[in-house]
Amino acid sequence: MAASVIPVAFGDLEHELASTRRVLERVPEAHFDWRPHPKSWPLGHLAAHVAQLPLWMTTMMDRDALDLMTLPSTRELPATTQALLDTFDGHVADLKTVFAGAEDAALGQPWTLSMGAHQILQMPRAAVLRGMGLSHMIHHRAQLGVYLRLLDVPVPALYGPSADERPG
């Protein structure tokens, strides 16, 4: 029996989830409405989006398709940093459960994103998980890091020491 490709394809998942949680821990609820530019999302909205992204990955594993027209038009934003972390932690627990039971064959199956009758994309599930799931989370986590820096909140180390957590 061949070894699973899931640990190879998503071996960085645990590290990226833990790194994302460290960034979310630093999001100051007193600044949830702050935005660095009028075209930027407010900090609380961006952080809530990051906290929801593990749910997107679970959805990608559980379903063969997602129609964006079926999503609620508004969602309640967490009011506190702890609520943000609770949301993230719950979605991460669900994601880990789904990945633990996943089979390699599922990663190669087509996955479709649509907006009503308009098909936005169809790709192998693994590519969607990597691009619209994990890489998407990393991208927005980096944006949060910039927001934290601009607010003079210490930025956590992610791939090595940050300027705020440099040893010595």
C-alpha positions in Angstrom: 0.0 0.0 0.0 1.4 3.4 -1.0 1.9 6.1 1.5 -0.6 9.0 1.5 0.2 12.2 -0.4 -1.7 14.3 2.1 1.1 14.7 4.6 3.4 15.7 1.7 0.9 18.1 0.1 -0.3 19.6 3.3 2.6 19.0 5.7 2.8 22.7 6.5 -0.8 22.9 7.5 -0.2 22.6 11.3 2.6 25.2 11.2 0.5 27.7 9.2 -2.6 27.3 11.4 -0.5 27.8 14.6 1.2 30.9 13.0 -2.2 32.3 12.0 -3.5 31.8 15.6 -0.4 33.7 17.0 -1.3 36.6 14.7 -5.0 36.6 15.6 -4.0 36.6 19.3 -2.4 40.0 18.8 -5.4 41.6 17.1 -6.4 44.4 19.5 -10.2 44.6 19.8 -10.0 48.3 20.7 -8.9 48.8 17.0 -11.4 46.5 15.3 -12.8 49.4 13.3 -9.4 50.8 12.3 -8.3 50.6 8.7 -4.9 51.8 7.2 -6.6 53.2 4.1 -10.2 54.0 3.0 -10.0 51.1 0.5 -8.8 48.6 3.1 -11.0 46.4 5.2 -11.3 47.3 8.9 -9.0 45.3 11.1 -11.9 43.4 12.7 -13.4 42.4 9.4 -10.0 41.2 8.0 -9.3 39.2 11.2 -12.8 37.7 11.1 -12.2 36.6 7.5 -8.9 35.0 8.5 -10.6 33.2 11.3 -13.2 31.9 8.9 -10.8 30.5 6.3 -10.3 27.1 7.9 -14.1 26.7 7.5 -13.7 27.3 3.8 -11.1 24.5 3.7 -13.4 22.2 5.5 -16.2 23.1 3.0 -13.8 22.3 0.1 -13.2 18.9 1.6 -16.8 18.1 2.5 -18.5 19.3 -0.7 -17.8 19.0 -4.4 -18.9 22.6 -5.1 -19.8 25.9 -3.5 -22.3 28.4 -4.9 -21.5 31.8 -3.4 -25.1 32.8 -3.9 -26.0 30.4 -1.1 -23.8 32.2 1.5 -25.4 34.7 3.9 -25.1 38.2 2.6 -23.9 39.4 6.0 -22.2 37.7 8.9 -21.8 38.8 12.4 -18.3 39.8 13.3 -16.7 38.7 16.5 -16.9 41.5 19.1 -13.7 40.5 21.0 -10.3 39.0 20.3 -11.3 35.9 22.4 -14.4 35.5 20.2 -12.2 35.7 17.2 -9.9 33.0 18.6 -12.9 30.8 19.6 -14.2 31.0 16.0 -10.8 30.2 14.5 -10.2 27.3 17.0 -13.5 25.7 16.3 -13.0 25.8 12.5 -9.4 24.5 12.9 -10.7 21.5 15.0 -13.3 20.7 12.3 -10.6 21.0 9.6 -8.2 18.7 11.4 -11.0 16.1 11.8 -11.8 16.3 8.0 -8.1 16.0 7.1 -7.6 13.0 9.4 -10.3 11.1 7.5 -9.4 12.3 4.1 -8.3 9.9 1.3 -5.8 10.8 -1.4 -8.4 10.2 -4.2 -10.5 13.0 -2.9 -7.7 15.5 -3.5 -7.7 14.8 -7.2 -11.5 15.2 -7.6 -12.8 18.3 -9.3 -14.1 21.1 -7.1 -16.3 23.9 -8.4 -16.9 27.4 -7.3 -19.8 29.3 -8.8 -22.0 32.3 -8.4 -25.4 31.1 -9.3 -25.3 29.7 -12.9 -21.9 31.3 -13.5 -19.0 28.9 -12.9 -16.0 30.8 -11.5 -13.6 27.9 -11.5 -13.2 24.2 -11.5 -10.0 22.7 -10.3 -8.7 19.6 -8.5 -9.6 19.8 -4.9 -6.0 19.8 -3.8 -5.3 22.9 -5.9 -8.3 24.7 -4.5 -7.3 23.8 -0.9 -3.8 25.1 -1.5 -4.7 28.3 -3.4 -8.1 29.4 -2.1 -7.6 27.9 1.3 -4.1 27.8 2.8 -2.4 30.4 0.5 -5.4 32.7 0.9 -5.1 32.4 4.7 -1.4 33.2 4.6 -2.0 36.2 2.3 -4.5 37.7 4.6 -2.4 36.8 7.7 0.4 38.9 6.1 -2.0 41.8 5.7 -2.8 41.5 9.4 0.9 41.6 10.2 1.1 45.0 8.4 -1.9 46.3 10.3 -0.3 45.2 13.6 2.9 46.9 12.6 1.1 50.2 11.8 -0.7 50.0 15.1 2.6 49.4 16.9 1.4 46.0 18.1 4.3 43.5 18.3 4.3 41.2 15.3 4.8 37.5 16.2 7.6 35.4 14.6 6.2 33.3 11.8 9.1 31.8 9.7 11.9 33.1 11.8 12.3 35.9 14.3 10.3 39.1 13.8 11.8 42.5 14.6 9.7 42.4 17.8 10.8 38.9 18.9 14.4 38.9 17.9 16.5 37.0 20.4 19.0 38.9 22.5 
